Amino acid sequence: ENGRWGYRDARGHIAIAAQFEDAHAFACGLATVQLDNKRWGFIDLTGKLAFDNTFPVAGDFTTCGLATAAQSRSKAGYINRLGEWVISPKFSDLKPFSSDGVAPACVSKEKYGLINLQGEWVLTPIYKHIYEFNPDGLAYFSDDQTNGYLNAKGEVLIKFEAYNFRSMRDGVVSANHSGSAYFLKDGSRLATPPLSWGGDFNDFGYTVVRTADSMWSETLQCHEELQAQWGILRKDGSLKPFPPEIQEPLTDAEGWVVSLINDTPFLPCLTRNKEIVFIDREACIAYRVCYQNESISFLDAQGALLWKSSPGQQSRPPSAFFHQPIEAFLKELDSLENIVPCAHSVVRETEKKLHAFAAGEDLAEDLEKEDEVDEDTDDEERN
């Protein structure tokens, strides 16, 4: 309100007037707020400062009863609910304590380790980064050579074969970039059908996946063709295929699969007749969005109308991404007669670059020149 922050109760009534430059949610009965002097303090449920000490930087209290706070930009430690230093400000960076009483910390901003509630090292600093512990009690770590997840003892429970940016949710994390395999929080592999792609798990215990179109057969000593399909993968490794009318999961403008809608357990998908449906973890359709006669209708699973827009909205259903028509890939061609010459040109250029790469030539400069030519061509077309 007027550029200031305050708090409302569960009924929407103002409990603490808007008076702070910035404010965090309450945690353990106290909230971190930024005061007029740009320093951070802690207020109680009445909106009064819980103690006089303020800090240039401060975090929220956790279940261990401690909060991160900085004495200066380069010296941070932990305070209790009285504002007293429990672990002196001697760290260059640190994270909140987990429910197990362990926190990532760094003294020199070069290596991270783990400390306990007494400020003693549980794991001496050996990793380039250790991030905050997640709700499953694990902390993501990374170094030049390896990355994965640590437990509260500093033991490596999950180690990725290559750098992996995927996040753990509900005790499950993708084992690689493509999501073709998954780890459970105890470090074991989740037994799944053969997969070619998979998303991150959500808080409702499932994710959307695409099964593989082939798998290696030890008996036949060759790749055996499979029927690839979209489906819902659950935490127990079971797969629920999409209903036949669903063509693919809904994607955004950049082609990324859309996640759950507004913290609901429903995943949006696109049907073959250009409707949007919302499915649950059983892959059952719960709601449906229809585009007809320049209006949008919202229906329940039984087809009962829940809402309808006024006519004349000029709304169009979203386009498929994984099943685009052939025309979508031919926009740059003047006519269909150019398809074969274009394909031959691509093959020649590819062969030329492969030979150059095999000869030890650096292709980076050539790629940069090609990008500059493409940008100049785009500019000319726009002008």
C-alpha positions in Angstrom: 0.0 0.0 0.0 1.6 3.3 -1.2 4.8 1.4 -1.7 4.9 0.0 1.8 4.4 -3.5 3.1 2.2 -4.8 5.9 0.2 -7.9 6.9 -3.3 -9.1 6.7 -4.9 -11.9 8.7 -6.6 -15.0 7.3 -9.9 -13.1 6.9 -8.2 -10.3 4.9 -8.3 -7.7 7.6 -5.3 -5.5 8.2 -3.3 -6.9 11.2 -0.1 -4.8 10.8 -0.3 -1.5 8.9 1.8 -1.1 5.7 4.9 0.6 7.0 7.9 -1.4 5.9 10.2 -1.0 2.9 10.1 -4.7 2.4 8.7 -7.7 4.4 9.0 -11.5 4.6 6.3 -14.0 5.7 6.1 -14.9 9.4 8.2 -17.8 10.5 8.3 -19.2 14.0 6.3 -16.2 15.2 8.7 -13.5 13.8 9.0 -11.8 10.5 12.0 -10.2 8.8 11.2 -6.6 7.7 13.3 -3.8 6.1 13.1 -0.5 8.0 13.4 3.0 6.7 17.2 3.0 7.2 17.5 0.1 4.8 18.5 -2.2 7.6 16.6 -5.4 8.5 14.9 -6.2 11.8 12.4 -8.7 13.2 8.8 -8.0 14.3 6.4 -10.0 16.3 2.7 -10.7 15.6 1.8 -7.2 16.9 4.1 -5.5 14.4 6.6 -4.3 17.1 10.3 -5.0 16.9 11.1 -8.2 18.8 14.5 -6.8 19.7 16.6 -3.7 19.0 19.4 -5.2 16.9 19.1 -4.6 13.2 21.3 -5.9 10.4 22.4 -5.0 6.8 21.2 -8.4 5.7 19.0 -11.0 7.5 17.1 -14.1 6.7 14.1 -15.9 8.3 14.0 -18.0 11.4 13.8 -21.8 10.8 12.5 -24.6 13.0 15.9 -24.8 14.7 15.2 -21.3 16.2 18.1 -19.5 14.4 18.1 -17.0 11.6 21.0 -15.9 9.3 22.2 -12.3 9.8 25.1 -10.3 8.7 27.3 -7.9 10.7 28.7 -6.6 7.5 28.4 -7.5 3.8 31.3 -10.0 4.2 30.7 -11.3 7.7 27.6 -13.3 8.6 26.4 -15.7 11.4 23.3 -16.8 13.2 21.1 -15.2 15.8 18.5 -16.5 18.2 15.0 -15.1 18.8 16.4 -12.5 21.2 18.7 -11.1 18.6 21.8 -12.5 20.2 24.7 -14.0 18.2 24.7 -17.8 18.8 27.2 -18.4 16.0 29.5 -15.5 15.6 29.6 -13.6 12.2 32.7 -15.2 10.7 31.3 -16.6 7.4 31.4 -15.0 4.0 28.2 -16.9 3.0 25.8 -19.2 4.7 22.4 -20.8 4.3 19.5 -21.4 6.7 19.6 -24.4 9.0 17.7 -27.5 8.0 15.3 -29.3 10.3 18.3 -31.7 11.1 20.3 -28.8 12.5 22.8 -28.5 9.6 23.5 -25.6 7.3 25.8 -25.0 4.3 28.5 -22.3 5.1 31.6 -20.8 3.5 34.5 -18.9 5.1 36.4 -17.7 2.0 33.8 -17.8 -0.7 35.9 -20.5 -2.4 34.7 -23.7 -0.7 31.5 -24.7 1.1 31.0 -27.2 3.9 28.4 -28.0 6.5 28.1 -26.8 10.1 26.0 -27.8 13.1 24.1 -25.6 15.6 27.3 -25.0 17.5 29.1 -23.6 14.4 31.3 -26.7 14.2 32.2 -28.3 10.8 30.2 -31.4 10.1 31.7 -31.4 6.6 34.9 -29.4 6.1 34.7 -27.0 3.1 35.5 -29.0 0.0 32.8 -28.1 -2.6 32.5 -25.1 -4.8 28.8 -24.7 -4.0 26.4 -26.2 -1.5 22.8 -24.9 -1.7 20.1 -24.7 1.0 18.7 -28.0 2.2 15.4 -28.9 0.6 12.2 -30.3 2.4 13.5 -33.8 1.8 16.6 -33.1 4.0 19.1 -33.0 1.1 21.3 -30.2 -0.2 22.5 -29.9 -3.8 26.2 -29.5 -4.2 28.4 -28.9 -7.3 32.1 -28.8 -8.0 34.2 -28.7 -11.2 34.2 -32.5 -11.4 30.9 -33.6 -9.8 27.5 -32.6 -8.6 24.6 -34.2 -6.7 22.9 -34.3 -3.3 24.3 -34.5 0.2 22.6 -35.6 3.4 22.9 -33.9 6.8 26.0 -35.9 7.5 27.7 -34.6 4.4 27.5 -38.0 2.7 26.9 -38.1 -1.1 23.6 -39.9 -1.6 23.1 -38.9 -5.2 25.9 -38.3 -7.7 25.1 -37.3 -11.3 27.2 -38.5 -14.2 27.1 -35.0 -15.8 26.1 -31.5 -14.7 22.4 -31.6 -13.8 20.3 -28.5 -13.3 17.0 -30.4 -12.5 15.5 -29.9 -9.0 14.3 -32.4 -6.5 10.6 -32.4 -5.7 8.7 -34.7 -3.3 11.8 -36.9 -3.0 12.4 -37.5 -6.7 14.9 -35.9 -9.1 15.7 -36.5 -12.7 19.0 -38.3 -13.2 19.9 -36.4 -16.4 18.9 -33.5 -18.6 16.4 -35.4 -20.6 14.5 -36.9 -17.7 14.9 -40.4 -19.0 15.7 -41.7 -15.5 15.1 -40.7 -11.9 16.7 -40.9 -8.5 14.8 -41.3 -5.2 16.0 -39.3 -2.2 17.7 -42.4 -0.7 19.9 -42.5 -3.8 18.2 -45.5 -5.4 16.9 -45.5 -9.0 13.2 -45.2 -9.6 12.1 -48.3 -11.6 10.2 -46.9 -14.6 9.2 -48.0 -18.1 11.8 -46.9 -20.8 11.6 -43.1 -21.1 12.9 -40.6 -23.7 11.9 -37.5 -21.8 10.5 -36.5 -18.4 9.7 -33.3 -16.5 10.4 -32.5 -12.9 8.1 -34.1 -10.3 5.6 -31.8 -8.5 4.4 -31.6 -5.0 1.5 -33.9 -5.9 3.8 -36.8 -6.6 3.8 -37.1 -10.4 5.3 -35.7 -13.6 4.6 -35.8 -17.3 6.8 -38.1 -19.4 7.2 -39.5 -22.9 8.0 -43.2 -23.2 10.9 -44.3 -25.4 10.3 -45.4 -29.0 12.9 -48.1 -28.8 15.0 -50.0 -26.3 18.0 -52.3 -26.4 17.2 -56.0 -26.4 19.9 -58.2 -25.0 18.2 -61.3 -26.5 18.0 -59.8 -30.0 21.2 -57.7 -29.6 19.6 -54.8 -31.3 17.2 -51.9 -30.6 13.6 -53.1 -30.4 10.9 -50.6 -31.6 8.3 -49.5 -29.0 5.1 -47.5 -29.2 6.0 -44.1 -27.7 3.3 -42.4 -25.7 2.7 -39.5 -23.3 1.7 -40.3 -19.7 1.8 -39.6 -16.0 4.7 -41.0 -14.0 4.1 -41.5 -10.3 6.5 -41.8 -7.4 6.1 -45.6 -7.4 7.3 -45.8 -11.0 3.9 -46.6 -12.4 2.8 -45.0 -15.7 -0.7 -43.8 -16.5 -1.0 -43.2 -20.3 -2.8 -40.1 -21.5 -6.4 -40.8 -22.7 -6.5 -41.4 -26.5 -8.1 -38.0 -27.2 -5.1 -36.1 -25.8 -2.4 -35.3 -28.4 0.3 -33.8 -26.1 0.9 -31.8 -23.0 0.3 -28.0 -23.3 3.4 -26.0 -24.1 4.2 -22.3 -23.8 5.4 -19.9 -26.5 9.0 -21.3 -26.3 8.0 -24.9 -26.5 8.4 -25.8 -22.8 5.8 -28.1 -21.2 3.5 -26.0 -19.0 3.5 -27.0 -15.3 0.6 -27.3 -13.0 -1.9 -24.4 -13.0 -1.9 -22.2 -10.0 -0.8 -24.8 -7.5 -3.6 -27.2 -8.4 -3.0 -30.9 -9.1 -4.1 -30.5 -12.7 -1.9 -30.7 -15.7 -3.1 -28.9 -18.9 -3.0 -30.9 -22.2 -4.0 -30.3 -25.8 -6.5 -32.7 -27.4 -6.6 -33.8 -31.0 -9.6 -31.6 -31.7 -7.9 -28.5 -30.3 -9.4 -28.4 -26.8 -7.5 -27.9 -23.5 -8.1 -30.5 -20.8 -6.8 -30.7 -17.3 -5.9 -34.1 -16.0 -5.0 -35.4 -12.5 -2.3 -37.8 -11.3 -4.5 -40.7 -12.5 -4.5 -39.2 -16.1 -8.2 -38.7 -15.8 -9.8 -35.5 -17.3 -11.2 -33.2 -14.7 -12.0 -30.1 -16.7 -12.2 -29.1 -20.3 -11.8 -25.8 -22.2 -13.6 -25.6 -25.6 -13.2 -22.9 -28.3 -16.4 -22.6 -30.4 -18.2 -19.7 -32.2 -15.7 -17.1 -31.0 -16.3 -17.9 -27.4 -14.6 -20.0 -24.7 -16.4 -22.6 -22.6 -15.2 -24.2 -19.3 -16.7 -27.6 -18.7 -16.4 -30.2 -15.9 -15.5 -33.8 -16.5 -19.2 -34.7 -17.2 -19.5 -31.9 -19.8 -21.6 -29.6 -17.6 -21.0 -25.9 -18.4 -19.3 -24.0 -15.6 -18.5 -20.8 -17.4 -18.7 -19.2 -20.8 -17.1 -16.1 -22.2 -19.1 -13.5 -24.1 -19.0 -13.9 -27.9 -16.6 -12.0 -30.2 -13.5 -12.8 -28.1 -11.5 -13.8 -31.2 -9.8 -16.5 -29.1 -8.0 -19.3 -30.8 -6.9 -22.6 -29.3 -3.2 -23.1 -28.8 -1.2 -24.9 -31.5 0.5 -28.3 -31.0 4.2 -28.2 -30.5 5.3 -31.8 -30.7 2.9 -32.7 -33.6 3.2 -29.7 -35.8 2.0 -30.0 -39.4 4.7 -30.3 -42.1 3.9 -26.8 -43.3 5.3 -25.3 -40.1 8.8 -26.5 -41.1 8.6 -25.1 -44.6 8.1 -21.4 -43.9 11.6 -20.5 -45.1 11.0 -22.2 -48.5 9.6 -20.4 -51.5 7.9 -23.5 -52.8 7.8 -27.3 -52.2 10.1 -27.7 -55.2 12.9 -26.4 -53.0 12.7 -29.1 -50.4 15.2 -31.5 -52.2 17.8 -28.9 -53.0 17.5 -27.6 -49.5 18.1 -31.0 -48.0 21.1 -31.6 -50.3 22.6 -28.2 -49.2 22.2 -29.1 -45.5 23.9 -32.5 -46.1 26.8 -30.9 -48.0 27.4 -28.2 -45.3 27.2 -30.8 -42.5 29.7 -33.1 -44.3 32.0 -30.1 -44.9 32.0 -29.1 -41.2 32.4 -32.7 -40.0 35.6 -33.0 -42.1 36.9 -29.7 -40.8 36.2 -30.7 -37.2 37.9 -34.1 -37.8 41.0 -32.2 -39.1 41.2 -30.2 -35.9 39.8 -26.9 -37.1 38.1 -24.5 -34.7 34.5 -24.1 -35.9 33.5 -21.5 -33.3 34.6 -18.5 -35.5 32.7 -19.9 -38.5 29.6 -20.3 -36.4 29.9 -16.7 -35.1 30.1 -15.5 -38.7 27.1 -17.5 -39.6 25.1 -16.0 -36.7 26.1 -12.5 -37.8 25.0 -13.2 -41.4 21.7 -14.5 -40.1 21.2 -11.4 -37.9 22.0 -9.1 -40.8 19.5 -11.0 -43.0 16.8 -10.8 -40.3 17.4 -7.0 -40.0 17.1 -6.5 -43.7 13.9 -8.5 -43.8 12.4 -6.4 -40.9 13.4 -3.2 -42.7 
